[in-house]
Amino acid sequence: MLRLAAILPIVLSFTAFILSLLCLFAGSKVGFLENADLLTLNTSMLGQNFVESKLSSSSSSSVLSSIGKDVGKDVSKVASTVVSDIAKEINIHDFYSVHLLDFCEGYYTPSPIINATSHPKKNVTSCSNQTALFHFDPTTILQKELKPGVKLSDLKWPSAVEDGIRAAELASKVMYVVYCIGIATTFLAFLGAVISFWTLSTLSALVNLTISMFACFCLMVASAIATGIINKVVQIVNSNGNSIGLSATKGTTFVGMTWASDILMLLTGFVWLFHFFHSRKQAMAFIPEG
């Protein structure tokens, strides 16, 4: 019966290992766990106010004047017709999904506007190369994609957003390192559980308990940092970017997966704690009195 109970830490640690791996490699290619992002930057409405002001001004630039050729100079018409294509018109994407190792970009379909008949869905078009210690820098990315003649400063890009994301860079790198340690230790906990299925003893239970709790600690620290970064960046973006049509949403799937892997390792530790005391009790029972 005790031998059968040793299967439980194998299942728990293996599930935790797979979940943490999925968190790490989510978004590694188009269509792979795109919904398991840390956060999504919505830029579909970025520049709306700027385009409207330019189209209603006699000093419209050649780039932005071309946007209004098909809809005229009527700002109200621009608002209803062009606004859904603002991002495309200035050559950026509707959204940028941030992952642990890269970011993905794409457009909302059928349009970024939510109404009674339209419920936007992400259509990912490409993902960046995966990079260790990756840090998302929207300022650089957007400036590279913008049409010639348009600058982020023209769109009144908030410096507070850039400062806030830059401030989170060190924390994101620490999170990545601790997360990798947690994943590696979780795999060791799985191997230890498999070995201990055949050689279950007080010593093996103690070793596995130590490994499992260390893996749990690493995953907890990484998950806490990730959750903190997500909440802080989303708050900064939404509080400073609303006026220019910039917003961000939290990656709830990622948060759920990473904390689930941590809880599974905590449960694994509790199972090994039970085995440790049970094995110790059995060993004590065989010690003759006097």
Backbone as CSV, one residue per row, in Angstrom:
resi,resn,N_x,N_y,N_z,CA_x,CA_y,CA_z,C_x,C_y,C_z
1,MET,0.834,-1.216,0.000,0.000,0.000,0.000,0.867,1.264,0.000
2,LEU,1.927,1.241,0.829,2.828,2.386,0.892,3.546,2.569,-0.437
3,ARG,3.867,1.439,-1.108,4.539,1.499,-2.389,3.649,2.166,-3.439
4,LEU,2.376,1.866,-3.392,1.435,2.479,-4.334,1.319,3.981,-4.069
5,ALA,1.399,4.365,-2.794,1.306,5.776,-2.434,2.504,6.570,-2.941
6,ALA,3.604,5.848,-3.233,4.802,6.511,-3.749,4.620,6.969,-5.190
7,ILE,3.559,6.505,-5.833,3.262,6.936,-7.203,2.807,8.397,-7.219
8,LEU,2.154,8.830,-6.139,1.593,10.175,-6.069,2.636,11.282,-6.302
9,PRO,3.785,11.253,-5.625,4.779,12.315,-5.892,5.325,12.273,-7.318
10,ILE,5.316,11.096,-7.942,5.754,10.992,-9.339,4.801,11.773,-10.231
11,VAL,3.512,11.558,-10.020,2.484,12.230,-10.834,2.498,13.735,-10.580
12,LEU,2.577,14.114,-9.307,2.542,15.540,-8.955,3.750,16.290,-9.510
13,SER,4.945,15.749,-9.304,6.163,16.435,-9.762,6.245,16.471,-11.287
14,PHE,5.791,15.408,-11.945,5.825,15.383,-13.411,4.861,16.420,-13.986
15,THR,3.681,16.528,-13.400,2.698,17.519,-13.850,3.221,18.932,-13.638
16,ALA,3.853,19.164,-12.486,4.431,20.476,-12.191,5.537,20.810,-13.190
17,PHE,6.348,19.816,-13.537,7.436,20.018,-14.494,6.895,20.402,-15.873
18,ILE,5.868,19.696,-16.324,5.274,19.983,-17.635,4.642,21.372,-17.648
19,LEU,3.915,21.712,-16.585,3.282,23.033,-16.513,4.310,24.161,-16.555
20,SER,5.380,24.003,-15.796,6.416,25.049,-15.760,7.137,25.157,-17.096
21,LEU,7.331,24.027,-17.776,7.943,24.056,-19.104,7.047,24.782,-20.105
22,LEU,5.750,24.521,-20.019,4.806,25.187,-20.915,4.799,26.693,-20.680
23,CYS,4.921,27.089,-19.417,5.002,28.517,-19.099,6.252,29.141,-19.724
24,LEU,7.355,28.390,-19.690,8.622,28.897,-20.209,8.606,29.030,-21.729
25,PHE,8.037,28.034,-22.414,8.099,28.020,-23.881,6.813,28.468,-24.565
26,ALA,5.857,28.972,-23.805,4.622,29.491,-24.401,4.959,30.612,-25.382
27,GLY,4.301,30.610,-26.533,4.554,31.644,-27.530,5.847,31.445,-28.295
28,SER,6.433,30.243,-28.223,7.695,29.991,-28.933,7.500,29.998,-30.444
29,LYS,6.271,29.772,-30.880,5.954,29.868,-32.298,4.486,30.260,-32.435
30,VAL,4.110,30.675,-33.614,2.741,31.135,-33.851,1.748,30.014,-33.536
31,GLY,0.797,30.315,-32.671,-0.250,29.360,-32.341,0.047,28.457,-31.168
32,PHE,1.266,28.517,-30.602,1.596,27.644,-29.477,1.375,28.366,-28.152
33,LEU,0.292,28.003,-27.464,-0.031,28.566,-26.157,0.051,30.094,-26.139
34,GLU,-0.500,30.715,-27.165,-0.467,32.172,-27.245,-1.205,32.812,-26.079
35,ASN,-2.234,32.123,-25.569,-3.010,32.703,-24.465,-2.276,32.634,-23.124
36,ALA,-1.128,31.943,-23.090,-0.358,31.849,-21.846,0.734,32.917,-21.835
37,ASP,0.350,34.160,-22.108,1.296,35.272,-22.112,1.303,35.959,-20.761
38,LEU,2.395,36.680,-20.479,2.460,37.425,-19.228,1.477,38.595,-19.266
39,LEU,1.498,39.315,-20.383,0.571,40.425,-20.578,0.486,40.734,-22.069
40,THR,-0.573,41.452,-22.442,-0.756,41.852,-23.838,-0.881,43.356,-23.922
41,LEU,-0.069,43.943,-24.780,-0.108,45.387,-25.019,-1.023,45.639,-26.209
42,ASN,-2.116,46.360,-25.977,-3.087,46.663,-27.034,-2.759,48.019,-27.642
43,THR,-2.287,48.005,-28.887,-1.917,49.249,-29.572,-2.836,49.536,-30.758
44,SER,-3.971,48.836,-30.814,-4.869,48.980,-31.963,-5.431,50.392,-32.101
45,MET,-5.540,51.114,-30.981,-6.075,52.475,-31.026,-4.989,53.532,-30.845
46,LEU,-3.739,53.079,-30.801,-2.635,54.013,-30.604,-2.549,54.991,-31.774
47,GLY,-2.559,56.278,-31.458,-2.464,57.291,-32.494,-3.791,57.784,-33.017
48,GLN,-4.895,57.290,-32.443,-6.225,57.717,-32.904,-6.390,59.233,-32.809
49,ASN,-6.084,59.772,-31.649,-6.234,61.226,-31.449,-5.298,62.012,-32.363
50,PHE,-4.089,61.461,-32.560,-3.114,62.147,-33.401,-3.580,62.196,-34.857
51,VAL,-4.090,61.071,-35.353,-4.563,61.015,-36.734,-5.738,61.948,-36.943
52,GLU,-6.656,61.962,-35.981,-7.822,62.843,-36.100,-7.403,64.310,-36.118
53,SER,-6.446,64.658,-35.259,-6.012,66.051,-35.202,-5.272,66.449,-36.480
54,LYS,-4.517,65.515,-37.055,-3.787,65.802,-38.273,-4.727,65.941,-39.471
55,LEU,-5.748,65.079,-39.497,-6.682,65.121,-40.617,-7.546,66.382,-40.583
56,SER,-7.705,66.963,-39.397,-8.515,68.176,-39.278,-7.647,69.427,-39.334
57,SER,-6.330,69.212,-39.534,-5.397,70.331,-39.572,-4.925,70.574,-40.992
58,SER,-4.655,71.814,-41.308,-4.190,72.167,-42.647,-2.739,71.769,-42.843
59,SER,-2.082,71.401,-41.720,-0.661,71.058,-41.803,-0.424,69.558,-41.740
60,SER,-1.391,68.784,-42.259,-1.257,67.333,-42.214,-0.001,66.882,-42.950
61,SER,0.691,65.919,-42.378,1.887,65.388,-43.026,1.473,64.524,-44.204
62,SER,2.378,64.261,-45.105,2.069,63.461,-46.290,1.669,62.039,-45.910
63,VAL,2.317,61.522,-44.853,2.008,60.162,-44.413,0.582,60.062,-43.915
64,LEU,0.202,61.003,-43.043,-1.116,60.931,-42.446,-2.199,61.455,-43.379
65,SER,-1.844,62.287,-44.323,-2.824,62.758,-45.298,-3.288,61.600,-46.161
66,SER,-2.367,60.658,-46.422,-2.717,59.508,-47.250,-3.761,58.634,-46.574
67,ILE,-3.799,58.680,-45.237,-4.789,57.906,-44.497,-6.183,58.447,-44.766
68,GLY,-6.282,59.743,-44.938,-7.582,60.365,-45.092,-8.067,60.514,-46.516
69,LYS,-7.305,60.068,-47.502,-7.693,60.259,-48.893,-9.033,59.610,-49.221
70,ASP,-9.223,58.404,-48.712,-10.430,57.672,-49.047,-11.631,58.065,-48.200
71,VAL,-11.391,58.791,-47.102,-12.507,59.128,-46.220,-12.718,60.625,-46.089
72,GLY,-11.874,61.400,-46.775,-12.038,62.844,-46.728,-11.490,63.421,-45.443
73,LYS,-11.830,64.684,-45.204,-11.325,65.388,-44.037,-12.325,65.422,-42.893
74,ASP,-13.412,64.708,-43.019,-14.447,64.713,-41.991,-13.976,63.869,-40.813
75,VAL,-13.672,64.521,-39.684,-13.156,63.808,-38.515,-14.131,62.760,-38.006
76,SER,-15.414,63.043,-38.020,-16.394,62.072,-37.532,-16.392,60.827,-38.405
77,LYS,-16.167,61.033,-39.720,-16.100,59.888,-40.624,-14.832,59.102,-40.386
78,VAL,-13.759,59.821,-40.097,-12.490,59.168,-39.779,-12.658,58.288,-38.551
79,ALA,-13.310,58.839,-37.536,-13.483,58.114,-36.278,-14.219,56.806,-36.478
80,SER,-15.187,56.795,-37.386,-15.994,55.595,-37.579,-15.405,54.639,-38.608
81,THR,-14.604,55.173,-39.544,-14.108,54.347,-40.633,-12.657,53.948,-40.471
82,VAL,-11.811,54.901,-40.114,-10.378,54.645,-40.057,-9.921,54.077,-38.735
83,VAL,-10.638,54.387,-37.653,-10.162,54.019,-36.321,-9.864,52.535,-36.170
84,SER,-10.617,51.687,-36.875,-10.381,50.252,-36.762,-9.101,49.814,-37.461
85,ASP,-8.538,50.687,-38.284,-7.324,50.354,-39.015,-6.167,51.288,-38.692
86,ILE,-6.270,52.029,-37.587,-5.220,52.980,-37.215,-3.862,52.301,-37.126
87,ALA,-3.797,51.170,-36.404,-2.519,50.478,-36.213,-1.901,50.092,-37.554
88,LYS,-2.715,49.527,-38.439,-2.196,49.114,-39.745,-1.729,50.315,-40.553
89,GLU,-2.477,51.415,-40.447,-2.152,52.593,-41.244,-0.806,53.201,-40.860
90,ILE,-0.456,53.112,-39.596,0.851,53.662,-39.196,1.900,52.549,-39.077
91,ASN,1.514,51.357,-39.590,2.450,50.244,-39.797,2.814,49.457,-38.537
92,ILE,2.026,49.559,-37.478,2.275,48.738,-36.292,1.180,47.686,-36.188
93,HIS,1.323,46.778,-35.232,0.337,45.720,-35.046,-0.696,46.120,-33.996
94,ASP,-1.790,45.376,-33.972,-2.865,45.670,-33.016,-2.471,45.310,-31.588
95,PHE,-1.665,44.261,-31.445,-1.295,43.820,-30.097,0.097,43.199,-30.100
96,TYR,0.690,43.183,-28.903,1.992,42.562,-28.674,1.877,41.745,-27.404
97,SER,1.961,40.415,-27.537,1.843,39.526,-26.383,3.233,39.189,-25.850
98,VAL,3.444,39.445,-24.580,4.759,39.253,-23.974,4.842,37.888,-23.291
99,HIS,5.888,37.134,-23.611,6.127,35.830,-23.005,7.475,35.844,-22.281
100,LEU,7.808,34.744,-21.648,9.060,34.688,-20.885,10.298,34.794,-21.768
101,LEU,10.226,34.239,-22.974,11.394,34.204,-23.841,11.273,35.058,-25.099
102,ASP,10.090,35.560,-25.383,9.901,36.330,-26.610,8.591,37.106,-26.554
103,PHE,8.227,37.695,-27.684,6.919,38.325,-27.796,6.319,37.961,-29.147
104,CYS,4.996,37.967,-29.216,4.294,37.705,-30.466,3.452,38.927,-30.809
105,GLU,3.195,39.123,-32.087,2.428,40.276,-32.540,1.404,39.857,-33.576
106,GLY,0.372,40.671,-33.716,-0.654,40.333,-34.692,-1.772,41.355,-34.705
107,TYR,-2.918,40.943,-35.255,-4.065,41.834,-35.402,-5.314,41.193,-34.805
108,TYR,-6.243,42.029,-34.380,-7.519,41.540,-33.864,-8.461,41.327,-35.042
109,THR,-9.162,40.216,-35.028,-10.148,39.935,-36.075,-11.522,39.727,-35.446
110,PRO,-12.607,40.171,-36.095,-12.635,40.870,-37.388,-12.157,42.326,-37.308
111,SER,-12.158,42.917,-36.101,-11.637,44.263,-35.880,-11.369,44.420,-34.401
112,PRO,-10.579,45.429,-34.017,-10.267,45.608,-32.592,-11.404,46.215,-31.781
113,ILE,-12.468,46.623,-32.446,-13.576,47.294,-31.773,-14.579,46.276,-31.245
114,ILE,-14.910,46.389,-29.957,-15.882,45.491,-29.335,-17.269,46.113,-29.406
115,ASN,-18.213,45.365,-29.948,-19.613,45.805,-29.955,-20.512,44.584,-29.911
116,ALA,-21.790,44.796,-30.148,-22.758,43.695,-30.032,-22.517,42.591,-31.052
117,THR,-21.952,42.927,-32.178,-21.756,41.940,-33.250,-20.296,41.549,-33.457
118,SER,-19.377,42.269,-32.836,-17.955,41.994,-33.041,-17.255,41.683,-31.724
119,HIS,-16.670,40.511,-31.664,-15.905,40.097,-30.484,-14.489,39.758,-30.949
120,PRO,-13.568,40.707,-30.835,-12.212,40.541,-31.374,-11.483,39.305,-30.847
121,LYS,-10.778,38.644,-31.748,-9.931,37.514,-31.395,-8.519,37.777,-31.909
122,LYS,-7.549,37.257,-31.203,-6.160,37.467,-31.602,-5.813,36.632,-32.834
123,ASN,-5.207,37.262,-33.797,-4.662,36.570,-34.965,-3.165,36.859,-34.999
124,VAL,-2.387,35.937,-34.430,-0.938,36.130,-34.338,-0.301,35.949,-35.709
125,THR,0.507,36.892,-36.111,1.162,36.826,-37.420,2.631,36.418,-37.331
126,SER,3.284,36.743,-36.214,4.696,36.376,-36.063,5.122,36.454,-34.600
127,CYS,6.213,35.763,-34.299,6.803,35.804,-32.956,8.293,36.062,-33.097
128,SER,8.859,36.761,-32.149,10.290,37.056,-32.181,11.093,35.811,-31.824
129,ASN,12.386,35.857,-32.067,13.254,34.746,-31.686,13.310,34.629,-30.165
130,GLN,13.333,33.403,-29.688,13.417,33.205,-28.242,14.808,33.578,-27.746
131,THR,14.836,34.293,-26.636,16.092,34.787,-26.094,16.124,34.598,-24.580
132,ALA,17.223,34.057,-24.080,17.392,33.950,-22.627,17.493,35.349,-22.039
133,LEU,16.961,35.529,-20.848,16.944,36.831,-20.175,16.245,37.889,-21.037
134,PHE,15.197,37.460,-21.732,14.452,38.361,-22.619,13.759,39.465,-21.820
135,HIS,13.799,40.683,-22.376,13.085,41.813,-21.776,12.350,42.559,-22.877
136,PHE,11.055,42.731,-22.716,10.219,43.379,-23.721,10.421,44.892,-23.683
137,ASP,10.787,45.454,-24.841,11.019,46.893,-24.956,10.092,47.457,-26.035
138,PRO,8.863,47.824,-25.672,7.890,48.286,-26.670,8.303,49.564,-27.387
139,THR,9.030,50.426,-26.708,9.456,51.687,-27.329,10.312,51.427,-28.563
140,THR,11.295,50.565,-28.414,12.187,50.238,-29.537,11.447,49.487,-30.628
141,ILE,10.619,48.533,-30.229,9.889,47.709,-31.197,8.932,48.547,-32.037
142,LEU,8.152,49.382,-31.386,7.182,50.204,-32.104,7.859,51.235,-32.995
143,GLN,8.931,51.841,-32.517,9.621,52.851,-33.319,10.187,52.246,-34.602
144,LYS,10.645,50.995,-34.527,11.167,50.321,-35.710,10.064,50.023,-36.722
145,GLU,8.855,49.768,-36.226,7.766,49.381,-37.116,7.004,50.569,-37.702
146,LEU,7.042,51.704,-37.040,6.286,52.867,-37.502,6.689,53.291,-38.910
147,LYS,5.708,53.805,-39.647,5.961,54.311,-40.995,7.002,55.424,-40.958
148,PRO,7.812,55.509,-41.979,8.759,56.627,-42.066,8.015,57.953,-41.992
149,GLY,8.495,58.845,-41.182,7.834,60.136,-41.026,6.971,60.222,-39.788
150,VAL,6.745,59.073,-39.126,5.955,59.058,-37.889,6.839,58.592,-36.747
151,LYS,6.844,59.310,-35.661,7.632,58.968,-34.492,6.719,58.758,-33.286
152,LEU,7.219,58.001,-32.321,6.445,57.779,-31.104,6.151,59.091,-30.389
153,SER,7.082,60.038,-30.492,6.867,61.342,-29.867,5.674,62.060,-30.504
154,ASP,5.434,61.800,-31.803,4.276,62.387,-32.476,2.968,61.842,-31.888
155,LEU,3.028,60.601,-31.437,1.844,59.952,-30.862,1.723,60.226,-29.371
156,LYS,2.620,61.067,-28.859,2.635,61.430,-27.431,2.852,60.202,-26.544
157,TRP,3.785,59.361,-26.955,4.120,58.158,-26.190,4.567,58.547,-24.786
158,PRO,3.903,58.037,-23.739,4.214,58.449,-22.358,5.597,57.958,-21.906
159,SER,6.397,58.849,-21.413,7.721,58.465,-20.909,7.584,57.585,-19.667
160,ALA,6.464,57.744,-18.950,6.241,56.948,-17.736,6.124,55.469,-18.067
161,VAL,5.571,55.150,-19.240,5.446,53.756,-19.661,6.825,53.172,-19.924
162,GLU,7.639,53.914,-20.646,9.001,53.474,-20.944,9.809,53.310,-19.655
163,ASP,9.700,54.272,-18.745,10.444,54.218,-17.478,9.995,53.034,-16.631
164,GLY,8.684,52.797,-16.601,8.144,51.706,-15.791,8.582,50.343,-16.289
165,ILE,8.569,50.165,-17.615,8.982,48.885,-18.194,10.478,48.687,-18.036
166,ARG,11.252,49.753,-18.172,12.703,49.653,-17.996,13.037,49.298,-16.544
167,ALA,12.260,49.834,-15.612,12.507,49.553,-14.192,12.255,48.088,-13.857
168,ALA,11.399,47.431,-14.657,11.068,46.027,-14.400,12.065,45.067,-15.050
169,GLU,13.048,45.607,-15.773,13.984,44.760,-16.522,14.792,43.846,-15.610
170,LEU,15.372,44.404,-14.547,16.186,43.598,-13.636,15.344,42.506,-12.987
171,ALA,14.143,42.872,-12.552,13.251,41.898,-11.912,12.896,40.772,-12.875
172,SER,12.684,41.100,-14.146,12.312,40.085,-15.131,13.467,39.115,-15.378
173,LYS,14.699,39.608,-15.332,15.865,38.749,-15.532,16.090,37.838,-14.325
174,VAL,15.876,38.386,-13.136,15.973,37.565,-11.921,14.907,36.476,-11.946
175,MET,13.702,36.856,-12.369,12.602,35.899,-12.469,12.965,34.748,-13.400
176,TYR,13.554,35.074,-14.543,13.914,34.045,-15.521,14.933,33.059,-14.935
177,VAL,15.974,33.578,-14.277,17.008,32.720,-13.702,16.415,31.799,-12.633
178,VAL,15.628,32.381,-11.727,15.022,31.584,-10.651,14.044,30.572,-11.221
179,TYR,13.333,30.962,-12.272,12.368,30.056,-12.896,13.075,28.846,-13.501
180,CYS,14.206,29.093,-14.169,14.970,27.992,-14.757,15.496,27.047,-13.674
181,ILE,15.953,27.619,-12.566,16.413,26.789,-11.449,15.253,25.955,-10.908
182,GLY,14.087,26.582,-10.789,12.906,25.880,-10.304,12.503,24.736,-11.216
183,ILE,12.558,24.960,-12.525,12.195,23.911,-13.496,13.178,22.749,-13.413
184,ALA,14.475,23.069,-13.347,15.502,22.024,-13.260,15.346,21.207,-11.982
185,THR,15.068,21.889,-10.881,14.904,21.195,-9.600,13.631,20.360,-9.587
186,THR,12.609,20.846,-10.249,11.358,20.083,-10.355,11.601,18.777,-11.113
187,PHE,12.435,18.848,-12.158,12.772,17.625,-12.902,13.563,16.659,-12.016
188,LEU,14.472,17.196,-11.204,15.216,16.347,-10.271,14.277,15.693,-9.264
189,ALA,13.256,16.455,-8.831,12.273,15.905,-7.889,11.501,14.758,-8.537
190,PHE,11.223,14.909,-9.822,10.531,13.837,-10.555,11.411,12.593,-10.647
191,LEU,12.680,12.780,-11.009,13.602,11.640,-11.093,13.764,10.965,-9.733
192,GLY,13.869,11.794,-8.685,13.998,11.251,-7.339,12.787,10.438,-6.935
193,ALA,11.611,10.906,-7.350,10.375,10.190,-7.025,10.325,8.841,-7.735
194,VAL,10.797,8.811,-8.987,10.817,7.550,-9.744,11.776,6.556,-9.100
195,ILE,12.965,7.025,-8.740,13.963,6.151,-8.102,13.459,5.642,-6.751
196,SER,12.828,6.546,-6.001,12.362,6.180,-4.658,11.185,5.223,-4.686
197,PHE,10.549,5.107,-5.818,9.457,4.133,-5.932,9.986,2.721,-5.708
198,TRP,11.254,2.506,-6.100,11.865,1.184,-5.929,12.725,1.104,-4.677
199,THR,13.189,2.224,-4.182,14.080,2.209,-3.008,13.560,3.162,-1.929
200,LEU,12.308,3.023,-1.576,11.710,3.920,-0.598,12.273,3.655,0.797
201,SER,12.788,4.721,1.418,13.368,4.617,2.759,13.271,5.977,3.437
202,THR,13.670,6.018,4.692,13.646,7.288,5.422,14.583,8.297,4.774
203,LEU,15.766,7.814,4.368,16.748,8.702,3.748,16.251,9.236,2.402
204,SER,15.710,8.352,1.557,15.231,8.782,0.241,14.064,9.757,0.383
205,ALA,13.201,9.525,1.364,12.076,10.426,1.599,12.575,11.806,2.023
206,LEU,13.617,11.831,2.876,14.177,13.102,3.335,14.832,13.867,2.183
207,VAL,15.581,13.144,1.351,16.244,13.774,0.190,15.202,14.359,-0.761
208,ASN,14.179,13.568,-1.048,13.133,14.030,-1.961,12.324,15.184,-1.371
209,LEU,12.134,15.153,-0.063,11.445,16.251,0.609,12.231,17.548,0.433
210,THR,13.548,17.467,0.612,14.405,18.651,0.479,14.385,19.202,-0.947
211,ILE,14.512,18.301,-1.935,14.504,18.726,-3.340,13.153,19.342,-3.717
212,SER,12.082,18.704,-3.305,10.731,19.176,-3.648,10.445,20.550,-3.058
213,MET,10.851,20.747,-1.806,10.586,22.027,-1.166,11.458,23.138,-1.755
214,PHE,12.671,22.776,-2.180,13.526,23.785,-2.831,12.923,24.183,-4.187
215,ALA,12.424,23.190,-4.933,11.772,23.469,-6.214,10.530,24.326,-5.995
216,CYS,9.784,24.008,-4.963,8.586,24.779,-4.621,8.955,26.226,-4.301
217,PHE,10.031,26.406,-3.548,10.477,27.753,-3.181,10.879,28.560,-4.417
218,CYS,11.653,27.934,-5.316,12.095,28.637,-6.531,10.915,29.025,-7.408
219,LEU,9.986,28.100,-7.603,8.813,28.390,-8.423,7.942,29.464,-7.773
220,MET,7.879,29.438,-6.443,7.086,30.442,-5.732,7.691,31.833,-5.916
221,VAL,9.014,31.931,-5.768,9.688,33.220,-5.933,9.511,33.736,-7.358
222,ALA,9.730,32.853,-8.344,9.592,33.251,-9.747,8.155,33.661,-10.063
223,SER,7.194,32.904,-9.552,5.784,33.216,-9.795,5.391,34.530,-9.144
224,ALA,5.907,34.771,-7.953,5.600,36.016,-7.243,6.174,37.222,-7.988
225,ILE,7.424,37.079,-8.466,8.037,38.175,-9.217,7.266,38.426,-10.507
226,ALA,6.916,37.343,-11.209,6.169,37.469,-12.465,4.828,38.159,-12.235
227,THR,4.126,37.741,-11.199,2.827,38.339,-10.885,2.987,39.814,-10.547
228,GLY,4.021,40.136,-9.794,4.280,41.532,-9.431,4.593,42.383,-10.649
229,ILE,5.445,41.854,-11.542,5.797,42.583,-12.759,4.566,42.816,-13.626
230,ILE,3.773,41.768,-13.809,2.565,41.869,-14.634,1.628,42.941,-14.094
231,ASN,1.348,42.877,-12.802,0.429,43.853,-12.200,0.962,45.281,-12.313
232,LYS,2.267,45.448,-12.076,2.858,46.788,-12.093,2.861,47.380,-13.495
233,VAL,3.303,46.600,-14.473,3.381,47.102,-15.849,1.994,47.413,-16.395
234,VAL,1.040,46.520,-16.151,-0.338,46.752,-16.626,-0.908,48.026,-16.000
235,GLN,-0.648,48.228,-14.711,-1.126,49.433,-14.027,-0.502,50.692,-14.638
236,ILE,0.799,50.650,-14.882,1.497,51.808,-15.451,0.985,52.122,-16.851
237,VAL,0.846,51.098,-17.679,0.385,51.298,-19.058,-1.025,51.865,-19.086
238,ASN,-1.920,51.280,-18.305,-3.317,51.725,-18.336,-3.517,53.106,-17.726
239,SER,-2.717,53.443,-16.730,-2.884,54.760,-16.093,-2.252,55.881,-16.912
240,ASN,-1.240,55.543,-17.727,-0.555,56.579,-18.495,-0.834,56.536,-19.996
241,GLY,-1.357,55.401,-20.473,-1.564,55.276,-21.909,-2.986,55.443,-22.390
242,ASN,-3.923,55.545,-21.470,-5.331,55.643,-21.856,-5.607,56.834,-22.770
243,SER,-4.934,57.939,-22.528,-5.193,59.163,-23.303,-4.755,59.053,-24.760
244,ILE,-3.857,58.115,-25.067,-3.402,57.971,-26.452,-3.861,56.648,-27.075
245,GLY,-4.785,55.963,-26.416,-5.315,54.720,-26.968,-4.457,53.496,-26.709
246,LEU,-3.617,53.542,-25.678,-2.752,52.425,-25.320,-3.281,51.742,-24.065
247,SER,-3.344,50.411,-24.079,-3.831,49.683,-22.910,-3.114,48.336,-22.800
248,ALA,-3.268,47.685,-21.649,-2.629,46.385,-21.420,-3.547,45.512,-20.583
249,THR,-3.452,44.200,-20.790,-4.247,43.242,-20.020,-3.327,42.165,-19.448
250,LYS,-3.694,41.653,-18.291,-2.889,40.634,-17.614,-3.063,39.272,-18.284
251,GLY,-2.004,38.485,-18.220,-2.070,37.118,-18.731,-2.523,36.168,-17.638
252,THR,-3.811,36.036,-17.460,-4.354,35.225,-16.365,-4.040,33.739,-16.512
253,THR,-3.942,33.253,-17.758,-3.633,31.836,-17.972,-2.226,31.509,-17.488
254,PHE,-1.278,32.372,-17.814,0.099,32.164,-17.360,0.166,32.177,-15.836
255,VAL,-0.464,33.155,-15.225,-0.442,33.268,-13.764,-1.030,32.007,-13.132
256,GLY,-2.127,31.522,-13.686,-2.751,30.313,-13.159,-1.855,29.092,-13.297
257,MET,-1.192,28.967,-14.453,-0.323,27.811,-14.703,0.911,27.814,-13.809
258,THR,1.527,28.979,-13.664,2.769,29.030,-12.881,2.518,28.797,-11.391
259,TRP,1.402,29.340,-10.882,1.082,29.097,-9.474,0.604,27.663,-9.252
260,ALA,-0.029,27.076,-10.262,-0.474,25.676,-10.156,0.738,24.749,-10.040
261,SER,1.783,25.029,-10.824,2.996,24.197,-10.748,3.645,24.314,-9.375
262,ASP,3.595,25.495,-8.793,4.166,25.703,-7.464,3.372,24.939,-6.406
263,ILE,2.047,24.999,-6.503,1.191,24.288,-5.541,1.401,22.780,-5.646
264,LEU,1.580,22.286,-6.876,1.809,20.854,-7.064,3.110,20.405,-6.387
265,MET,4.134,21.246,-6.456,5.387,20.894,-5.796,5.260,20.986,-4.278
266,LEU,4.422,21.881,-3.810,4.164,21.960,-2.373,3.470,20.684,-1.892
267,LEU,2.513,20.213,-2.675,1.820,18.961,-2.343,2.786,17.783,-2.391
268,THR,3.705,17.821,-3.360,4.723,16.766,-3.454,5.567,16.735,-2.181
269,GLY,5.917,17.909,-1.690,6.683,17.989,-0.451,5.926,17.415,0.736
270,PHE,4.633,17.690,0.800,3.811,17.157,1.894,3.747,15.631,1.833
271,VAL,3.680,15.077,0.624,3.642,13.617,0.470,4.953,13.002,0.976
272,TRP,6.075,13.633,0.609,7.361,13.111,1.071,7.536,13.294,2.579
273,LEU,6.937,14.329,3.112,6.977,14.516,4.565,6.239,13.389,5.262
274,PHE,5.117,12.985,4.695,4.355,11.854,5.235,5.187,10.568,5.168
275,HIS,5.822,10.338,3.997,6.643,9.134,3.830,7.819,9.129,4.801
276,PHE,8.378,10.305,5.038,9.518,10.397,5.941,9.129,9.973,7.357
277,PHE,8.052,10.523,7.879,7.622,10.183,9.243,7.137,8.740,9.329
278,HIS,6.477,8.259,8.258,5.990,6.885,8.267,7.159,5.901,8.254
279,SER,8.160,6.176,7.412,9.334,5.297,7.336,10.123,5.332,8.642
280,ARG,10.213,6.504,9.242,10.934,6.654,10.514,10.210,5.892,11.630
281,LYS,8.892,5.954,11.583,8.100,5.252,12.601,8.288,3.746,12.476
282,GLN,8.320,3.275,11.216,8.523,1.841,10.990,9.914,1.414,11.437
283,ALA,10.909,2.247,11.154,12.279,1.921,11.554,12.415,1.870,13.079
284,MET,11.749,2.775,13.775,11.790,2.817,15.235,11.114,1.590,15.834
285,ALA,10.106,1.065,15.126,9.358,-0.087,15.641,10.227,-1.341,15.668
286,PHE,11.268,-1.393,14.816,12.128,-2.563,14.762,13.296,-2.504,15.742
287,ILE,13.448,-1.371,16.414,14.532,-1.235,17.400,14.109,-1.920,18.704
288,PRO,14.831,-2.954,19.140,14.450,-3.678,20.376,14.609,-2.785,21.612
289,GLU,13.711,-2.962,22.558,13.777,-2.164,23.790,14.877,-2.702,24.715
290,GLY,15.446,-1.786,25.524,16.464,-2.174,26.503,17.726,-2.670,25.843
